[in-house]
Amino acid sequence: MASDVLACHERIAADPRFDDLRFAIVDARSVQALTATSAEIELIEAFLQGPAMTNPAISAVFVATEPSVLAALGTYNAISDRAYRITVCDSLTEARAQLGARPAQPRSS
């Protein structure tokens, strides 16, 4: 459900370690179905605008194969001024390779 996704984002953004977060691999292969309307995805995106102002450097890679998850990610990616750019892969190996191609950016003090 979209409310679960939003709750997850809220927990991550509230964590004191959020400002040091540089990447996330979201393994959604076990999700059997995701019901999320365009309006719900836009609500999640509206929430993410705040955390993105605090930490815009996060690279997010999703591992997904379920059509409803891929559709929701496609809807998110279609938002032109979205908070984060995401990559979608079909395996953890590919996701790790995507992140390995990006050098770590140490946080300046």
C-alpha positions in Angstrom: 0.0 0.0 0.0 1.1 3.5 -0.7 0.6 4.4 3.0 3.2 1.8 3.9 5.7 3.3 1.5 5.1 6.8 2.9 5.5 5.5 6.5 8.8 3.9 5.5 10.1 7.2 4.0 9.0 9.1 7.1 11.0 6.7 9.3 14.1 6.9 7.2 14.0 10.8 7.0 13.5 11.0 10.8 16.5 8.9 11.5 19.5 10.9 12.7 21.7 9.1 10.2 19.7 10.4 7.3 22.0 13.3 6.5 24.9 10.9 6.0 22.9 8.5 3.7 24.4 8.4 0.2 22.6 5.4 -1.4 19.8 3.0 -0.9 19.1 -0.3 -2.6 15.4 -1.0 -2.3 14.8 -4.7 -2.9 11.1 -4.9 -3.9 11.3 -8.4 -5.4 9.2 -9.9 -2.6 6.3 -7.4 -3.2 3.5 -9.4 -4.8 1.4 -6.3 -5.6 1.4 -2.6 -4.9 -1.7 -0.6 -5.1 -0.8 3.1 -5.5 -2.8 5.7 -7.4 -1.1 8.6 -9.1 -2.4 10.9 -6.4 -0.8 8.7 -3.7 2.5 8.6 -5.6 2.4 12.4 -5.9 1.7 12.6 -2.1 4.8 10.5 -1.5 6.8 12.8 -3.8 5.5 15.9 -2.0 6.8 14.4 1.2 10.2 13.6 -0.3 10.7 17.2 -1.3 11.6 18.1 2.3 14.1 15.3 2.9 15.7 16.1 -0.5 16.3 19.6 0.6 18.2 18.2 3.6 20.0 15.5 1.7 19.8 15.7 -2.1 22.8 13.4 -2.6 21.0 10.0 -2.2 21.2 7.6 -5.1 18.2 5.3 -5.0 18.2 2.0 -6.9 15.2 -0.2 -6.9 15.2 -3.9 -7.6 11.8 -4.9 -8.9 10.1 -7.2 -11.3 6.5 -7.1 -10.3 4.4 -5.2 -12.9 2.5 -3.1 -10.3 5.7 -2.1 -8.6 7.3 -1.2 -12.0 4.2 0.8 -12.9 4.4 2.8 -9.6 8.1 3.5 -10.1 7.3 4.5 -13.7 4.7 6.9 -12.4 7.2 8.4 -10.0 9.9 8.7 -12.6 7.4 10.6 -14.9 7.2 13.4 -12.3 9.4 16.0 -13.9 10.5 17.9 -10.8 10.7 14.9 -8.5 12.9 15.0 -5.4 15.2 12.1 -6.3 16.3 10.4 -9.5 15.9 6.7 -9.2 17.2 3.7 -11.1 15.3 0.5 -11.6 17.1 -2.9 -12.0 15.9 -6.5 -12.1 18.6 -7.9 -9.9 20.7 -7.1 -6.9 23.9 -7.7 -9.0 22.8 -5.0 -11.4 21.8 -2.6 -8.6 25.2 -3.0 -6.9 26.9 -2.4 -10.3 24.9 0.8 -10.7 26.0 2.1 -7.4 29.6 0.9 -7.9 29.8 3.0 -11.0 29.3 6.1 -8.7 32.2 7.1 -6.5 31.3 7.7 -2.8 30.9 11.4 -2.0 32.2 12.0 1.5 30.2 14.6 3.4 32.0 17.8 4.0 32.3 19.0 7.6 
